[in-house]
């Protein structure tokens, strides 16, 4: 009785030792040999070993010995080729049936069939016990114990203890597998995040370089055109590029918003959470509700990050397209304007006079008379250069309309300043030129639409957009072909105050 109690306590101690090693050990493979030795000595067997299931080259289920402990004087079998790729169907069909159903197999070799004895008797085995190892409900392999000294009958207490060890091993393999998958997913996600961040930085840097080069080109062209005294300088590149720059700004805003809302920060928070439980990471992944959710969360996070990458790369590609569009405008345009954006207080009639001054020489050479009908109007606070760009384009269009009219009557342009309302002013440019066909009147503000052979369809479209940015409108009217046209720019007297009221 005393010997039985001592052995029972020894077996329980081996179970406790196994549990401690599985929890504390960084890898189960590193501690399994010492665990097998502890259990083997406690149960007083000759060998303790681990077999793992797998498929052979023909796709057949087999098992191979992976780990082994042997008592003193017992021949080891770990290097025995007969213990590798052992086919279940040919040798251990009955064993496989029981073990795969999570049932134990134990008994005396003398009571087994001829095929089993042929494999086991050369190892001097007289009794054995096999305990299945399950990993997440899948049969992974088995833990085995050989007695080469005596024909023994295994007690229920022994088998219960050995099953407990096998179950702990299966749980440890599953936990470490999940941990490995998590670490691999984390590493993959970090690499993707770093790669995407580098791509975005490169795209943004390229955009900034392109915009810087564009600004430099615009400044150079503006200075050259001023020196040459060209009449239509102020209606140049910025007038047309402004619309494209707005699109670029929208894309930049979308990129910044996407980055601010990105789930990348979730990776950092996840890393912090794992760092908080670094000493007990295994326990955290299996017992803490937050830890158990991490693999699923990472799996769901991957497509979200890929979608973010898709959106950001799409916006970056759009930036490249729009920058190329700007280059095309620069190549096509012959006249360039100055940078706008600063509000100034100026009288409406002075804006008209500044605009007509740029066209004075051409109007004189083409014998086009300019009439002024300025009604009293208070000063206006507005982006002077943006208004000039609109007026210069309207006057330039009116001049071409008068030239293309082709008749001998007097060609003239009428400039008007009208007080449309107490807080608004209207600037009108009227000509008696070729006029606008009714079917074209609704299309003149569309991007790319033009009736001039040398036109590009940018001016009126950009002018309408600029007027809207100023809080106003740009409209056109014509009674038809040969009846001239009137374009009206309606603006608030105080652009900043109008913007606040709308905001």
ChimeraX attribute file (.defattr): number of C-alpha atoms within 10 A of each C-alpha:
attribute: neighborCount
match mode: 1-to-1
recipient: residues
	/A:1	6
	/A:2	7
	/A:3	8
	/A:4	9
	/A:5	10
	/A:6	12
	/A:7	17
	/A:8	17
	/A:9	13
	/A:10	18
	/A:11	23
	/A:12	19
	/A:13	15
	/A:14	24
	/A:15	23
	/A:16	12
	/A:17	16
	/A:18	24
	/A:19	18
	/A:20	12
	/A:21	18
	/A:22	23
	/A:23	16
	/A:24	15
	/A:25	15
	/A:26	13
	/A:27	14
	/A:28	17
	/A:29	12
	/A:30	12
	/A:31	15
	/A:32	21
	/A:33	16
	/A:34	15
	/A:35	22
	/A:36	25
	/A:37	20
	/A:38	21
	/A:39	26
	/A:40	24
	/A:41	19
	/A:42	20
	/A:43	23
	/A:44	17
	/A:45	22
	/A:46	25
	/A:47	26
	/A:48	27
	/A:49	23
	/A:50	25
	/A:51	23
	/A:52	18
	/A:53	19
	/A:54	16
	/A:55	12
	/A:56	13
	/A:57	7
	/A:58	6
	/A:59	8
	/A:60	12
	/A:61	16
	/A:62	21
	/A:63	22
	/A:64	19
	/A:65	24
	/A:66	14
	/A:67	17
	/A:68	22
	/A:69	26
	/A:70	21
	/A:71	17
	/A:72	9
	/A:73	7
	/A:74	15
	/A:75	13
	/A:76	15
	/A:77	17
	/A:78	18
	/A:79	11
	/A:80	9
	/A:81	11
	/A:82	12
	/A:83	15
	/A:84	16
	/A:85	19
	/A:86	20
	/A:87	19
	/A:88	17
	/A:89	14
	/A:90	11
	/A:91	17
	/A:92	15
	/A:93	11
	/A:94	12
	/A:95	18
	/A:96	22
	/A:97	13
	/A:98	15
	/A:99	20
	/A:100	17
	/A:101	12
	/A:102	18
	/A:103	14
	/A:104	18
	/A:105	17
	/A:106	17
	/A:107	16
	/A:108	17
	/A:109	19
	/A:110	14
	/A:111	11
	/A:112	12
	/A:113	10
	/A:114	12
	/A:115	11
	/A:116	15
	/A:117	17
	/A:118	13
	/A:119	13
	/A:120	17
	/A:121	13
	/A:122	8
	/A:123	15
	/A:124	15
	/A:125	22
	/A:126	20
	/A:127	24
	/A:128	24
	/A:129	20
	/A:130	27
	/A:131	26
	/A:132	27
	/A:133	29
	/A:134	23
	/A:135	18
	/A:136	12
	/A:137	10
	/A:138	11
	/A:139	18
	/A:140	19
	/A:141	26
	/A:142	25
	/A:143	23
	/A:144	23
	/A:145	27
	/A:146	23
	/A:147	23
	/A:148	20
	/A:149	14
	/A:150	12
	/A:151	15
	/A:152	14
	/A:153	12
	/A:154	15
	/A:155	8
	/A:156	9
	/A:157	12
	/A:158	16
	/A:159	18
	/A:160	13
	/A:161	18
	/A:162	26
	/A:163	21
	/A:164	16
	/A:165	25
	/A:166	24
	/A:167	17
	/A:168	20
	/A:169	21
	/A:170	22
	/A:171	18
	/A:172	21
	/A:173	21
	/A:174	17
	/A:175	18
	/A:176	16
	/A:177	13
	/A:178	18
	/A:179	18
	/A:180	12
	/A:181	13
	/A:182	18
	/A:183	13
	/A:184	12
	/A:185	16
	/A:186	18
	/A:187	12
	/A:188	13
	/A:189	19
	/A:190	15
	/A:191	12
	/A:192	16
	/A:193	17
	/A:194	12
	/A:195	12
	/A:196	19
	/A:197	14
	/A:198	12
	/A:199	16
	/A:200	19
	/A:201	12
	/A:202	13
	/A:203	19
	/A:204	16
	/A:205	12
	/A:206	15
	/A:207	19
	/A:208	12
	/A:209	12
	/A:210	17
	/A:211	16
	/A:212	12
	/A:213	12
	/A:214	18
	/A:215	14
	/A:216	12
	/A:217	14
	/A:218	20
	/A:219	15
	/A:220	12
	/A:221	21
	/A:222	22
	/A:223	16
	/A:224	14
	/A:225	19
	/A:226	15
	/A:227	9
	/A:228	10
	/A:229	12
	/A:230	17
	/A:231	21
	/A:232	22
	/A:233	24
	/A:234	27
	/A:235	28
	/A:236	25
	/A:237	27
	/A:238	26
	/A:239	27
	/A:240	25
	/A:241	22
	/A:242	19
	/A:243	17
	/A:244	19
	/A:245	17
	/A:246	12
	/A:247	15
	/A:248	22
	/A:249	12
	/A:250	14
	/A:251	20
	/A:252	18
	/A:253	13
	/A:254	15
	/A:255	21
	/A:256	13
	/A:257	11
	/A:258	15
	/A:259	17
	/A:260	11
	/A:261	11
	/A:262	14
	/A:263	15
	/A:264	17
	/A:265	12
	/A:266	12
	/A:267	16
	/A:268	12
	/A:269	11
	/A:270	16
	/A:271	12
	/A:272	12
	/A:273	13
	/A:274	17
	/A:275	12
	/A:276	12
	/A:277	14
	/A:278	12
	/A:279	11
	/A:280	13
	/A:281	18
	/A:282	22
	/A:283	16
	/A:284	17
	/A:285	22
	/A:286	18
	/A:287	11
	/A:288	12
	/A:289	10
	/A:290	12
	/A:291	20
	/A:292	15
	/A:293	12
	/A:294	17
	/A:295	18
	/A:296	11
	/A:297	13
	/A:298	18
	/A:299	12
	/A:300	11
	/A:301	17
	/A:302	17
	/A:303	11
	/A:304	15
	/A:305	18
	/A:306	15
	/A:307	12
	/A:308	20
	/A:309	21
	/A:310	13
	/A:311	15
	/A:312	23
	/A:313	17
	/A:314	14
	/A:315	21
	/A:316	23
	/A:317	14
	/A:318	15
	/A:319	24
	/A:320	17
	/A:321	13
	/A:322	20
	/A:323	21
	/A:324	13
	/A:325	14
	/A:326	23
	/A:327	15
	/A:328	12
	/A:329	19
	/A:330	21
	/A:331	10
	/A:332	12
	/A:333	15
	/A:334	15
	/A:335	19
	/A:336	28
	/A:337	26
	/A:338	20
	/A:339	17
	/A:340	16
	/A:341	10
	/A:342	11
	/A:343	16
	/A:344	15
	/A:345	13
	/A:346	16
	/A:347	15
	/A:348	26
	/A:349	22
	/A:350	11
	/A:351	18
	/A:352	23
	/A:353	14
	/A:354	14
	/A:355	25
	/A:356	20
	/A:357	14
	/A:358	20
	/A:359	18
	/A:360	15
	/A:361	14
	/A:362	16
	/A:363	21
	/A:364	11
	/A:365	8
	/A:366	13
	/A:367	14
	/A:368	19
	/A:369	13
	/A:370	16
	/A:371	12
	/A:372	14
	/A:373	12
	/A:374	16
	/A:375	12
	/A:376	12
	/A:377	19
	/A:378	16
	/A:379	16
	/A:380	21
	/A:381	19
	/A:382	23
	/A:383	20
	/A:384	18
	/A:385	21
	/A:386	27
	/A:387	22
	/A:388	23
	/A:389	27
	/A:390	25
	/A:391	26
	/A:392	29
	/A:393	22
	/A:394	25
	/A:395	26
	/A:396	21
	/A:397	19
	/A:398	27
	/A:399	22
	/A:400	16
	/A:401	23
	/A:402	24
	/A:403	17
	/A:404	14
	/A:405	18
	/A:406	12
	/A:407	12
	/A:408	6
	/A:409	8
	/A:410	11
	/A:411	21
	/A:412	19
	/A:413	24
	/A:414	17
	/A:415	20
	/A:416	19
	/A:417	21
	/A:418	19
	/A:419	17
	/A:420	14
	/A:421	10
	/A:422	10
	/A:423	14
	/A:424	19
	/A:425	22
	/A:426	21
	/A:427	23
	/A:428	24
	/A:429	22
	/A:430	23
	/A:431	28
	/A:432	23
	/A:433	26
	/A:434	22
	/A:435	23
	/A:436	21
	/A:437	14
	/A:438	13
	/A:439	9
	/A:440	13
	/A:441	16
	/A:442	11
	/A:443	13
	/A:444	20
	/A:445	22
	/A:446	15
	/A:447	14
	/A:448	14
	/A:449	17
	/A:450	18
	/A:451	11
	/A:452	12
	/A:453	6
	/A:454	7
	/A:455	14
	/A:456	15
	/A:457	18
	/A:458	22
	/A:459	27
	/A:460	24
	/A:461	19
	/A:462	24
	/A:463	28
	/A:464	19
	/A:465	18
	/A:466	22
	/A:467	19
	/A:468	14
	/A:469	14
	/A:470	21
	/A:471	20
	/A:472	19
	/A:473	18
	/A:474	22
	/A:475	17
	/A:476	18
	/A:477	16
	/A:478	20
	/A:479	14
	/A:480	16
	/A:481	14
	/A:482	19
	/A:483	16
	/A:484	22
	/A:485	22
	/A:486	21
	/A:487	19
	/A:488	20
	/A:489	22
	/A:490	22
	/A:491	24
	/A:492	23
	/A:493	26
	/A:494	20
	/A:495	20
	/A:496	15
	/A:497	13
	/A:498	17
	/A:499	13
	/A:500	8
	/A:501	7
	/A:502	7
	/A:503	6
